[in-house]
Amino acid sequence: MNENNGTKILLAFIAGAAVGAAIGYFLNSDKKEEVLTDLKENGSKLIQDIEENLGKVKEMVETFRKNTPDPSTENHE
């Protein structure tokens, strides 16, 4: 393993430990229920936004397909 990969792994480990410590702190605080409620609400909104945008992307792809000629049916001279 080269030095660059080792650095990336170390930074990922440190970031994960920091996130874990922050989550542990909030779950043990007096605001535990408030934090969990906020996470659930924001997670639900995020899922809804992703589904909405995915639908838009599917529509765009379908429109692109309909408006793009099929190369296999074109005359090649």
Phi and psi restraints in degrees (range 20) as a CNS / XPLOR table:
assign (resid 1 and name C) (resid 2 and name N)
       (resid 2 and name CA) (resid 2 and name C) 1.0 -83.6 20.0 2
assign (resid 2 and name N) (resid 2 and name CA)
       (resid 2 and name C) (resid 3 and name N) 1.0 170.8 20.0 2
assign (resid 2 and name C) (resid 3 and name N)
       (resid 3 and name CA) (resid 3 and name C) 1.0 -62.5 20.0 2
assign (resid 3 and name N) (resid 3 and name CA)
       (resid 3 and name C) (resid 4 and name N) 1.0 -36.6 20.0 2
assign (resid 3 and name C) (resid 4 and name N)
       (resid 4 and name CA) (resid 4 and name C) 1.0 -63.6 20.0 2
assign (resid 4 and name N) (resid 4 and name CA)
       (resid 4 and name C) (resid 5 and name N) 1.0 -42.7 20.0 2
assign (resid 4 and name C) (resid 5 and name N)
       (resid 5 and name CA) (resid 5 and name C) 1.0 -66.6 20.0 2
assign (resid 5 and name N) (resid 5 and name CA)
       (resid 5 and name C) (resid 6 and name N) 1.0 -38.7 20.0 2
assign (resid 5 and name C) (resid 6 and name N)
       (resid 6 and name CA) (resid 6 and name C) 1.0 -62.9 20.0 2
assign (resid 6 and name N) (resid 6 and name CA)
       (resid 6 and name C) (resid 7 and name N) 1.0 -39.5 20.0 2
assign (resid 6 and name C) (resid 7 and name N)
       (resid 7 and name CA) (resid 7 and name C) 1.0 -65.7 20.0 2
assign (resid 7 and name N) (resid 7 and name CA)
       (resid 7 and name C) (resid 8 and name N) 1.0 -43.0 20.0 2
assign (resid 7 and name C) (resid 8 and name N)
       (resid 8 and name CA) (resid 8 and name C) 1.0 -62.3 20.0 2
assign (resid 8 and name N) (resid 8 and name CA)
       (resid 8 and name C) (resid 9 and name N) 1.0 -42.9 20.0 2
assign (resid 8 and name C) (resid 9 and name N)
       (resid 9 and name CA) (resid 9 and name C) 1.0 -64.2 20.0 2
assign (resid 9 and name N) (resid 9 and name CA)
       (resid 9 and name C) (resid 10 and name N) 1.0 -42.9 20.0 2
assign (resid 9 and name C) (resid 10 and name N)
       (resid 10 and name CA) (resid 10 and name C) 1.0 -62.8 20.0 2
assign (resid 10 and name N) (resid 10 and name CA)
       (resid 10 and name C) (resid 11 and name N) 1.0 -44.8 20.0 2
assign (resid 10 and name C) (resid 11 and name N)
       (resid 11 and name CA) (resid 11 and name C) 1.0 -64.1 20.0 2
assign (resid 11 and name N) (resid 11 and name CA)
       (resid 11 and name C) (resid 12 and name N) 1.0 -39.6 20.0 2
assign (resid 11 and name C) (resid 12 and name N)
       (resid 12 and name CA) (resid 12 and name C) 1.0 -63.3 20.0 2
assign (resid 12 and name N) (resid 12 and name CA)
       (resid 12 and name C) (resid 13 and name N) 1.0 -41.0 20.0 2
assign (resid 12 and name C) (resid 13 and name N)
       (resid 13 and name CA) (resid 13 and name C) 1.0 -62.7 20.0 2
assign (resid 13 and name N) (resid 13 and name CA)
       (resid 13 and name C) (resid 14 and name N) 1.0 -45.9 20.0 2
assign (resid 13 and name C) (resid 14 and name N)
       (resid 14 and name CA) (resid 14 and name C) 1.0 -63.3 20.0 2
assign (resid 14 and name N) (resid 14 and name CA)
       (resid 14 and name C) (resid 15 and name N) 1.0 -43.4 20.0 2
assign (resid 14 and name C) (resid 15 and name N)
       (resid 15 and name CA) (resid 15 and name C) 1.0 -62.9 20.0 2
assign (resid 15 and name N) (resid 15 and name CA)
       (resid 15 and name C) (resid 16 and name N) 1.0 -42.8 20.0 2
assign (resid 15 and name C) (resid 16 and name N)
       (resid 16 and name CA) (resid 16 and name C) 1.0 -62.8 20.0 2
assign (resid 16 and name N) (resid 16 and name CA)
       (resid 16 and name C) (resid 17 and name N) 1.0 -41.4 20.0 2
assign (resid 16 and name C) (resid 17 and name N)
       (resid 17 and name CA) (resid 17 and name C) 1.0 -63.9 20.0 2
assign (resid 17 and name N) (resid 17 and name CA)
       (resid 17 and name C) (resid 18 and name N) 1.0 -40.3 20.0 2
assign (resid 17 and name C) (resid 18 and name N)
       (resid 18 and name CA) (resid 18 and name C) 1.0 -65.7 20.0 2
assign (resid 18 and name N) (resid 18 and name CA)
       (resid 18 and name C) (resid 19 and name N) 1.0 -43.1 20.0 2
assign (resid 18 and name C) (resid 19 and name N)
       (resid 19 and name CA) (resid 19 and name C) 1.0 -64.0 20.0 2
assign (resid 19 and name N) (resid 19 and name CA)
       (resid 19 and name C) (resid 20 and name N) 1.0 -43.2 20.0 2
assign (resid 19 and name C) (resid 20 and name N)
       (resid 20 and name CA) (resid 20 and name C) 1.0 -61.3 20.0 2
assign (resid 20 and name N) (resid 20 and name CA)
       (resid 20 and name C) (resid 21 and name N) 1.0 -42.1 20.0 2
assign (resid 20 and name C) (resid 21 and name N)
       (resid 21 and name CA) (resid 21 and name C) 1.0 -64.7 20.0 2
assign (resid 21 and name N) (resid 21 and name CA)
       (resid 21 and name C) (resid 22 and name N) 1.0 -40.8 20.0 2
assign (resid 21 and name C) (resid 22 and name N)
       (resid 22 and name CA) (resid 22 and name C) 1.0 -64.4 20.0 2
assign (resid 22 and name N) (resid 22 and name CA)
       (resid 22 and name C) (resid 23 and name N) 1.0 -43.8 20.0 2
assign (resid 22 and name C) (resid 23 and name N)
       (resid 23 and name CA) (resid 23 and name C) 1.0 -63.5 20.0 2
assign (resid 23 and name N) (resid 23 and name CA)
       (resid 23 and name C) (resid 24 and name N) 1.0 -44.2 20.0 2
assign (resid 23 and name C) (resid 24 and name N)
       (resid 24 and name CA) (resid 24 and name C) 1.0 -60.1 20.0 2
assign (resid 24 and name N) (resid 24 and name CA)
       (resid 24 and name C) (resid 25 and name N) 1.0 -40.5 20.0 2
assign (resid 24 and name C) (resid 25 and name N)
       (resid 25 and name CA) (resid 25 and name C) 1.0 -62.1 20.0 2
assign (resid 25 and name N) (resid 25 and name CA)
       (resid 25 and name C) (resid 26 and name N) 1.0 -48.5 20.0 2
assign (resid 25 and name C) (resid 26 and name N)
       (resid 26 and name CA) (resid 26 and name C) 1.0 -67.9 20.0 2
assign (resid 26 and name N) (resid 26 and name CA)
       (resid 26 and name C) (resid 27 and name N) 1.0 -35.9 20.0 2
assign (resid 26 and name C) (resid 27 and name N)
       (resid 27 and name CA) (resid 27 and name C) 1.0 -71.5 20.0 2
assign (resid 27 and name N) (resid 27 and name CA)
       (resid 27 and name C) (resid 28 and name N) 1.0 -21.8 20.0 2
assign (resid 27 and name C) (resid 28 and name N)
       (resid 28 and name CA) (resid 28 and name C) 1.0 -97.3 20.0 2
assign (resid 28 and name N) (resid 28 and name CA)
       (resid 28 and name C) (resid 29 and name N) 1.0 0.9 20.0 2
assign (resid 28 and name C) (resid 29 and name N)
       (resid 29 and name CA) (resid 29 and name C) 1.0 -88.6 20.0 2
assign (resid 29 and name N) (resid 29 and name CA)
       (resid 29 and name C) (resid 30 and name N) 1.0 175.0 20.0 2
assign (resid 29 and name C) (resid 30 and name N)
       (resid 30 and name CA) (resid 30 and name C) 1.0 -70.9 20.0 2
assign (resid 30 and name N) (resid 30 and name CA)
       (resid 30 and name C) (resid 31 and name N) 1.0 -17.8 20.0 2
assign (resid 30 and name C) (resid 31 and name N)
       (resid 31 and name CA) (resid 31 and name C) 1.0 -96.2 20.0 2
assign (resid 31 and name N) (resid 31 and name CA)
       (resid 31 and name C) (resid 32 and name N) 1.0 20.6 20.0 2
assign (resid 31 and name C) (resid 32 and name N)
       (resid 32 and name CA) (resid 32 and name C) 1.0 -53.5 20.0 2
assign (resid 32 and name N) (resid 32 and name CA)
       (resid 32 and name C) (resid 33 and name N) 1.0 -51.4 20.0 2
assign (resid 32 and name C) (resid 33 and name N)
       (resid 33 and name CA) (resid 33 and name C) 1.0 -63.6 20.0 2
assign (resid 33 and name N) (resid 33 and name CA)
       (resid 33 and name C) (resid 34 and name N) 1.0 -39.9 20.0 2
assign (resid 33 and name C) (resid 34 and name N)
       (resid 34 and name CA) (resid 34 and name C) 1.0 -63.8 20.0 2
assign (resid 34 and name N) (resid 34 and name CA)
       (resid 34 and name C) (resid 35 and name N) 1.0 -43.3 20.0 2
assign (resid 34 and name C) (resid 35 and name N)
       (resid 35 and name CA) (resid 35 and name C) 1.0 -64.3 20.0 2
assign (resid 35 and name N) (resid 35 and name CA)
       (resid 35 and name C) (resid 36 and name N) 1.0 -45.3 20.0 2
assign (resid 35 and name C) (resid 36 and name N)
       (resid 36 and name CA) (resid 36 and name C) 1.0 -63.3 20.0 2
assign (resid 36 and name N) (resid 36 and name CA)
       (resid 36 and name C) (resid 37 and name N) 1.0 -40.4 20.0 2
assign (resid 36 and name C) (resid 37 and name N)
       (resid 37 and name CA) (resid 37 and name C) 1.0 -63.0 20.0 2
assign (resid 37 and name N) (resid 37 and name CA)
       (resid 37 and name C) (resid 38 and name N) 1.0 -45.0 20.0 2
assign (resid 37 and name C) (resid 38 and name N)
       (resid 38 and name CA) (resid 38 and name C) 1.0 -61.6 20.0 2
assign (resid 38 and name N) (resid 38 and name CA)
       (resid 38 and name C) (resid 39 and name N) 1.0 -42.2 20.0 2
assign (resid 38 and name C) (resid 39 and name N)
       (resid 39 and name CA) (resid 39 and name C) 1.0 -63.1 20.0 2
assign (resid 39 and name N) (resid 39 and name CA)
       (resid 39 and name C) (resid 40 and name N) 1.0 -42.4 20.0 2
assign (resid 39 and name C) (resid 40 and name N)
       (resid 40 and name CA) (resid 40 and name C) 1.0 -64.1 20.0 2
assign (resid 40 and name N) (resid 40 and name CA)
       (resid 40 and name C) (resid 41 and name N) 1.0 -44.7 20.0 2
assign (resid 40 and name C) (resid 41 and name N)
       (resid 41 and name CA) (resid 41 and name C) 1.0 -64.0 20.0 2
assign (resid 41 and name N) (resid 41 and name CA)
       (resid 41 and name C) (resid 42 and name N) 1.0 -46.5 20.0 2
assign (resid 41 and name C) (resid 42 and name N)
       (resid 42 and name CA) (resid 42 and name C) 1.0 -67.3 20.0 2
assign (resid 42 and name N) (resid 42 and name CA)
       (resid 42 and name C) (resid 43 and name N) 1.0 -36.5 20.0 2
assign (resid 42 and name C) (resid 43 and name N)
       (resid 43 and name CA) (resid 43 and name C) 1.0 -64.4 20.0 2
assign (resid 43 and name N) (resid 43 and name CA)
       (resid 43 and name C) (resid 44 and name N) 1.0 -42.3 20.0 2
assign (resid 43 and name C) (resid 44 and name N)
       (resid 44 and name CA) (resid 44 and name C) 1.0 -64.0 20.0 2
assign (resid 44 and name N) (resid 44 and name CA)
       (resid 44 and name C) (resid 45 and name N) 1.0 -42.4 20.0 2
assign (resid 44 and name C) (resid 45 and name N)
       (resid 45 and name CA) (resid 45 and name C) 1.0 -64.4 20.0 2
assign (resid 45 and name N) (resid 45 and name CA)
       (resid 45 and name C) (resid 46 and name N) 1.0 -41.1 20.0 2
assign (resid 45 and name C) (resid 46 and name N)
       (resid 46 and name CA) (resid 46 and name C) 1.0 -61.7 20.0 2
assign (resid 46 and name N) (resid 46 and name CA)
       (resid 46 and name C) (resid 47 and name N) 1.0 -44.7 20.0 2
assign (resid 46 and name C) (resid 47 and name N)
       (resid 47 and name CA) (resid 47 and name C) 1.0 -61.7 20.0 2
assign (resid 47 and name N) (resid 47 and name CA)
       (resid 47 and name C) (resid 48 and name N) 1.0 -43.5 20.0 2
assign (resid 47 and name C) (resid 48 and name N)
       (resid 48 and name CA) (resid 48 and name C) 1.0 -61.8 20.0 2
assign (resid 48 and name N) (resid 48 and name CA)
       (resid 48 and name C) (resid 49 and name N) 1.0 -43.9 20.0 2
assign (resid 48 and name C) (resid 49 and name N)
       (resid 49 and name CA) (resid 49 and name C) 1.0 -63.1 20.0 2
assign (resid 49 and name N) (resid 49 and name CA)
       (resid 49 and name C) (resid 50 and name N) 1.0 -41.8 20.0 2
assign (resid 49 and name C) (resid 50 and name N)
       (resid 50 and name CA) (resid 50 and name C) 1.0 -63.7 20.0 2
assign (resid 50 and name N) (resid 50 and name CA)
       (resid 50 and name C) (resid 51 and name N) 1.0 -45.1 20.0 2
assign (resid 50 and name C) (resid 51 and name N)
       (resid 51 and name CA) (resid 51 and name C) 1.0 -62.3 20.0 2
assign (resid 51 and name N) (resid 51 and name CA)
       (resid 51 and name C) (resid 52 and name N) 1.0 -41.6 20.0 2
assign (resid 51 and name C) (resid 52 and name N)
       (resid 52 and name CA) (resid 52 and name C) 1.0 -62.3 20.0 2
assign (resid 52 and name N) (resid 52 and name CA)
       (resid 52 and name C) (resid 53 and name N) 1.0 -47.3 20.0 2
assign (resid 52 and name C) (resid 53 and name N)
       (resid 53 and name CA) (resid 53 and name C) 1.0 -69.8 20.0 2
assign (resid 53 and name N) (resid 53 and name CA)
       (resid 53 and name C) (resid 54 and name N) 1.0 -33.4 20.0 2
assign (resid 53 and name C) (resid 54 and name N)
       (resid 54 and name CA) (resid 54 and name C) 1.0 -64.0 20.0 2
assign (resid 54 and name N) (resid 54 and name CA)
       (resid 54 and name C) (resid 55 and name N) 1.0 -40.0 20.0 2
assign (resid 54 and name C) (resid 55 and name N)
       (resid 55 and name CA) (resid 55 and name C) 1.0 -61.6 20.0 2
assign (resid 55 and name N) (resid 55 and name CA)
       (resid 55 and name C) (resid 56 and name N) 1.0 -41.3 20.0 2
assign (resid 55 and name C) (resid 56 and name N)
       (resid 56 and name CA) (resid 56 and name C) 1.0 -64.3 20.0 2
assign (resid 56 and name N) (resid 56 and name CA)
       (resid 56 and name C) (resid 57 and name N) 1.0 -41.4 20.0 2
assign (resid 56 and name C) (resid 57 and name N)
       (resid 57 and name CA) (resid 57 and name C) 1.0 -65.1 20.0 2
assign (resid 57 and name N) (resid 57 and name CA)
       (resid 57 and name C) (resid 58 and name N) 1.0 -41.4 20.0 2
assign (resid 57 and name C) (resid 58 and name N)
       (resid 58 and name CA) (resid 58 and name C) 1.0 -60.8 20.0 2
assign (resid 58 and name N) (resid 58 and name CA)
       (resid 58 and name C) (resid 59 and name N) 1.0 -42.1 20.0 2
assign (resid 58 and name C) (resid 59 and name N)
       (resid 59 and name CA) (resid 59 and name C) 1.0 -62.5 20.0 2
assign (resid 59 and name N) (resid 59 and name CA)
       (resid 59 and name C) (resid 60 and name N) 1.0 -42.5 20.0 2
assign (resid 59 and name C) (resid 60 and name N)
       (resid 60 and name CA) (resid 60 and name C) 1.0 -63.6 20.0 2
assign (resid 60 and name N) (resid 60 and name CA)
       (resid 60 and name C) (resid 61 and name N) 1.0 -42.3 20.0 2
assign (resid 60 and name C) (resid 61 and name N)
       (resid 61 and name CA) (resid 61 and name C) 1.0 -64.5 20.0 2
assign (resid 61 and name N) (resid 61 and name CA)
       (resid 61 and name C) (resid 62 and name N) 1.0 -43.4 20.0 2
assign (resid 61 and name C) (resid 62 and name N)
       (resid 62 and name CA) (resid 62 and name C) 1.0 -63.3 20.0 2
assign (resid 62 and name N) (resid 62 and name CA)
       (resid 62 and name C) (resid 63 and name N) 1.0 -41.9 20.0 2
assign (resid 62 and name C) (resid 63 and name N)
       (resid 63 and name CA) (resid 63 and name C) 1.0 -63.2 20.0 2
assign (resid 63 and name N) (resid 63 and name CA)
       (resid 63 and name C) (resid 64 and name N) 1.0 -42.2 20.0 2
assign (resid 63 and name C) (resid 64 and name N)
       (resid 64 and name CA) (resid 64 and name C) 1.0 -61.9 20.0 2
assign (resid 64 and name N) (resid 64 and name CA)
       (resid 64 and name C) (resid 65 and name N) 1.0 -43.7 20.0 2
assign (resid 64 and name C) (resid 65 and name N)
       (resid 65 and name CA) (resid 65 and name C) 1.0 -62.2 20.0 2
assign (resid 65 and name N) (resid 65 and name CA)
       (resid 65 and name C) (resid 66 and name N) 1.0 -42.2 20.0 2
assign (resid 65 and name C) (resid 66 and name N)
       (resid 66 and name CA) (resid 66 and name C) 1.0 -67.2 20.0 2
assign (resid 66 and name N) (resid 66 and name CA)
       (resid 66 and name C) (resid 67 and name N) 1.0 -32.1 20.0 2
assign (resid 66 and name C) (resid 67 and name N)
       (resid 67 and name CA) (resid 67 and name C) 1.0 -95.5 20.0 2
assign (resid 67 and name N) (resid 67 and name CA)
       (resid 67 and name C) (resid 68 and name N) 1.0 0.9 20.0 2
assign (resid 67 and name C) (resid 68 and name N)
       (resid 68 and name CA) (resid 68 and name C) 1.0 -107.8 20.0 2
assign (resid 68 and name N) (resid 68 and name CA)
       (resid 68 and name C) (resid 69 and name N) 1.0 125.7 20.0 2
assign (resid 68 and name C) (resid 69 and name N)
       (resid 69 and name CA) (resid 69 and name C) 1.0 -64.9 20.0 2
assign (resid 69 and name N) (resid 69 and name CA)
       (resid 69 and name C) (resid 70 and name N) 1.0 146.0 20.0 2
assign (resid 69 and name C) (resid 70 and name N)
       (resid 70 and name CA) (resid 70 and name C) 1.0 -77.3 20.0 2
assign (resid 70 and name N) (resid 70 and name CA)
       (resid 70 and name C) (resid 71 and name N) 1.0 117.6 20.0 2
assign (resid 70 and name C) (resid 71 and name N)
       (resid 71 and name CA) (resid 71 and name C) 1.0 -63.3 20.0 2
assign (resid 71 and name N) (resid 71 and name CA)
       (resid 71 and name C) (resid 72 and name N) 1.0 -24.2 20.0 2
assign (resid 71 and name C) (resid 72 and name N)
       (resid 72 and name CA) (resid 72 and name C) 1.0 -75.3 20.0 2
assign (resid 72 and name N) (resid 72 and name CA)
       (resid 72 and name C) (resid 73 and name N) 1.0 -16.7 20.0 2
assign (resid 72 and name C) (resid 73 and name N)
       (resid 73 and name CA) (resid 73 and name C) 1.0 -102.1 20.0 2
assign (resid 73 and name N) (resid 73 and name CA)
       (resid 73 and name C) (resid 74 and name N) 1.0 -3.0 20.0 2
assign (resid 73 and name C) (resid 74 and name N)
       (resid 74 and name CA) (resid 74 and name C) 1.0 -78.5 20.0 2
assign (resid 74 and name N) (resid 74 and name CA)
       (resid 74 and name C) (resid 75 and name N) 1.0 149.2 20.0 2
assign (resid 74 and name C) (resid 75 and name N)
       (resid 75 and name CA) (resid 75 and name C) 1.0 -75.1 20.0 2
assign (resid 75 and name N) (resid 75 and name CA)
       (resid 75 and name C) (resid 76 and name N) 1.0 125.0 20.0 2
assign (resid 75 and name C) (resid 76 and name N)
       (resid 76 and name CA) (resid 76 and name C) 1.0 -113.4 20.0 2
assign (resid 76 and name N) (resid 76 and name CA)
       (resid 76 and name C) (resid 77 and name N) 1.0 113.3 20.0 2
